[in-house]
Amino acid sequence: MNRTKFTAVLLVAMIATPAHAAIKCRNGAQLVGGDYISTPYCQDKLLAEVAREYGFKASFAEIRNNPNTKRNICVYVGRDIRVQENCLTANPVGRRGM
């Protein structure tokens, strides 16, 4: 296979496979080097799943790309133990600057 064809095939393969498809999440944790660790990406994915269980129609992309959507969802489902930690960062409790 010559270099031009190889480059074209490689380019098509890269375009056909999105980068986020390689990320594997389980219960808000991402598979990294054989171990699952908590990451913001997977935590937001879990938040979207939990929100759907509560009847919200917010997608993972909306939660990931719009902090206000995440904040609003957390107001309603933030007490659920599965997303409690993630929602603490979206809706911090405590004193606010004046």
KOLKE-778030 format. One record per residue (C-alpha): residue number from 1; chain; x negated, y, z. Coordinates in pm, 1 decimal. Last residue first. Layout:
# KOLKE-778030
NODE    k  c        xx        yy        zz
NODE  NUM  A         X         Y         Z
...
This chain:
# KOLKE-778030
NODE    k  c        xx        yy        zz
NODE   98  A    2078.1    3978.9    4875.6
NODE   97  A    1907.6    3648.3    4821.8
NODE   96  A    2116.2    3340.5    4894.2
NODE   95  A    2109.3    3141.5    5209.8
NODE   94  A    2186.8    2774.3    5195.4
NODE   93  A    2317.0    2514.8    4957.0
NODE   92  A    2166.5    2464.6    4614.7
NODE   91  A    2416.2    2389.7    4339.5
NODE   90  A    2227.3    2244.1    4042.8
NODE   89  A    1933.1    2113.7    4246.2
NODE   88  A    2164.6    1959.8    4505.6
NODE   87  A    2365.6    1809.5    4219.9
NODE   86  A    2085.9    1571.1    4127.7
NODE   85  A    2055.0    1445.3    4485.3
NODE   84  A    2429.3    1387.8    4520.0
NODE   83  A    2467.1    1208.3    4188.6
NODE   82  A    2513.1     845.0    4296.0
NODE   81  A    2634.0     944.0    4643.7
NODE   80  A    2942.5    1115.0    4503.5
NODE   79  A    2963.8    1450.4    4683.3
NODE   78  A    2859.3    1634.2    4365.9
NODE   77  A    3165.2    1520.2    4170.4
NODE   76  A    3376.8    1837.7    4169.8
NODE   75  A    3127.0    2122.1    4218.8
NODE   74  A    2869.8    1912.3    4036.3
NODE   73  A    3071.0    1930.8    3713.8
NODE   72  A    3070.0    2311.3    3733.4
NODE   71  A    2694.4    2327.6    3798.3
NODE   70  A    2618.9    2089.8    3512.1
NODE   69  A    2837.4    2292.9    3278.3
NODE   68  A    2662.9    2609.8    3394.1
NODE   67  A    2319.4    2454.8    3337.6
NODE   66  A    2400.9    2392.9    2969.9
NODE   65  A    2166.7    2169.9    2769.8
NODE   64  A    2158.9    1848.6    2974.6
NODE   63  A    2520.4    1864.5    3091.2
NODE   62  A    2645.9    1941.6    2741.2
NODE   61  A    2423.1    1675.0    2583.7
NODE   60  A    2542.7    1412.4    2834.4
NODE   59  A    2900.2    1487.1    2737.8
NODE   58  A    3161.2    1666.1    2944.4
NODE   57  A    3506.3    1507.4    2917.8
NODE   56  A    3577.7    1494.2    3288.8
NODE   55  A    3802.9    1214.0    3414.6
NODE   54  A    3625.1    1116.1    3737.9
NODE   53  A    3463.6     818.2    3564.8
NODE   52  A    3355.4    1057.5    3288.7
NODE   51  A    3179.0    1271.8    3550.4
NODE   50  A    2996.6     962.9    3679.9
NODE   49  A    2864.7     884.2    3331.6
NODE   48  A    2760.1    1245.9    3268.6
NODE   47  A    2585.9    1258.8    3607.0
NODE   46  A    2402.2     935.5    3522.5
NODE   45  A    2266.4    1093.0    3203.4
NODE   44  A    2166.5    1401.9    3400.5
NODE   43  A    1972.8    1182.2    3645.8
NODE   42  A    1813.5    1002.6    3351.3
NODE   41  A    1672.7    1326.1    3209.2
NODE   40  A    1582.9    1470.1    3552.3
NODE   39  A    1366.6    1164.2    3628.7
NODE   38  A    1386.3     904.9    3908.2
NODE   37  A    1133.0     628.7    3863.7
NODE   36  A    1181.1     274.9    3735.3
NODE   35  A     863.6      72.1    3699.4
NODE   34  A     718.1    -108.3    3396.6
NODE   33  A     506.5     185.3    3282.8
NODE   32  A     797.1     425.6    3299.3
NODE   31  A    1156.5     298.9    3294.0
NODE   30  A    1372.1     594.6    3389.0
NODE   29  A    1594.3     614.8    3696.6
NODE   28  A    1944.8     760.0    3718.3
NODE   27  A    2116.1     423.3    3767.5
NODE   26  A    1918.5     260.4    3485.6
NODE   25  A    1762.1     465.0    3207.6
NODE   24  A    1557.2     359.7    2907.0
NODE   23  A    1396.0     635.1    2699.8
NODE   22  A    1295.1     507.3    2354.9
NODE   21  A    1616.8     629.2    2195.0
NODE   20  A    1529.9     981.7    2312.1
NODE   19  A    1268.0    1012.1    2038.7
NODE   18  A    1516.5     950.0    1757.9
NODE   17  A    1433.9     664.8    1519.1
NODE   16  A    1531.2     732.4    1156.7
NODE   15  A    1307.1    1038.9    1128.8
NODE   14  A     999.4     853.8    1252.2
NODE   13  A    1066.2     555.7    1025.9
NODE   12  A    1113.3     782.8     724.4
NODE   11  A     782.1     957.2     799.6
NODE   10  A     599.1     625.7     834.8
NODE    9  A     737.2     502.9     504.0
NODE    8  A     633.5     825.5     331.1
NODE    7  A     285.8     816.3     485.1
NODE    6  A     239.6     454.3     378.7
NODE    5  A     358.2     535.6      26.5
NODE    4  A     111.1     822.6      -0.5
NODE    3  A    -177.3     617.8     145.7
NODE    2  A    -148.0     329.2     -95.2
NODE    1  A       0.0       0.0       0.0
